[in-house]
Amino acid sequence: YCNIITHKTKFLIKSSLEDFLKKLPEDSFIRTHRKYVVNSNAIEQIHFADSLILLKGDKNVSLGRAYKNDFINRYNIIK
């Protein structure tokens, strides 16, 4: 099951996160942790030292080690 959290509401769907990610637009969504997929338009700040991504609506998610390099390369972030 996946919990989908939007700025307005929450949904629970019966799908793996990997399968759900395949249905989303590649240019707007990225996996940041084994538990999280983030809409890049919702990112407000990135704290690499803390491996934390701050999102709109006072929410935050972890940036996992396994996903950090992909995140940096995808958004051309200079480290």
ZAMARGU-4260 file (C-alpha; in steps of 0.2 Angstrom, whole numbers, plus 5000, padded with zeros to 4 digits):
<rodrens>
0) 5000/5000/5000 | 5005/5018/4997 | 5000/5034/5006 | 4998/5048/4994 | 5000/5065/5002
5) 4995/5081/4993 | 4993/5098/4999 | 4974/5096/5000 | 4972/5078/5006 | 4978/5060/5008
10) 4975/5044/4999 | 4978/5026/5002 | 4981/5015/4986 | 4985/4997/4984 | 5001/4998/4974
15) 5020/4997/4977 | 5029/5013/4977 | 5039/5007/4962 | 5024/5003/4952 | 5016/5020/4957
20) 5032/5029/4952 | 5031/5022/4934 | 5014/5030/4932 | 5020/5047/4936 | 5028/5060/4925
25) 5047/5057/4925 | 5051/5075/4924 | 5041/5080/4939 | 5043/5066/4952 | 5059/5058/4959
30) 5062/5045/4972 | 5072/5052/4987 | 5071/5037/4999 | 5065/5020/4999 | 5049/5026/5007
35) 5047/5043/4997 | 5043/5050/4980 | 5043/5069/4979 | 5035/5081/4967 | 5050/5092/4962
40) 5038/5107/4961 | 5035/5105/4980 | 5053/5106/4985 | 5057/5122/4994 | 5075/5118/5002
45) 5087/5104/5002 | 5099/5101/5016 | 5112/5089/5010 | 5122/5090/5027 | 5106/5083/5036
50) 5100/5073/5021 | 5083/5082/5022 | 5071/5090/5009 | 5059/5103/5015 | 5043/5104/5005
55) 5029/5116/5004 | 5016/5115/5018 | 5029/5112/5031 | 5033/5094/5027 | 5050/5086/5025
60) 5057/5070/5019 | 5073/5061/5020 | 5086/5060/5006 | 5092/5042/5006 | 5111/5038/5003
65) 5106/5027/4989 | 5096/5041/4980 | 5107/5056/4984 | 5119/5055/4969 | 5104/5052/4957
70) 5095/5067/4964 | 5111/5078/4963 | 5114/5073/4944 | 5096/5075/4939 | 5095/5093/4945
75) 5113/5098/4941 | 5117/5102/4958 | 5134/5108/4962 | 5140/5100/4978
</rodrens>
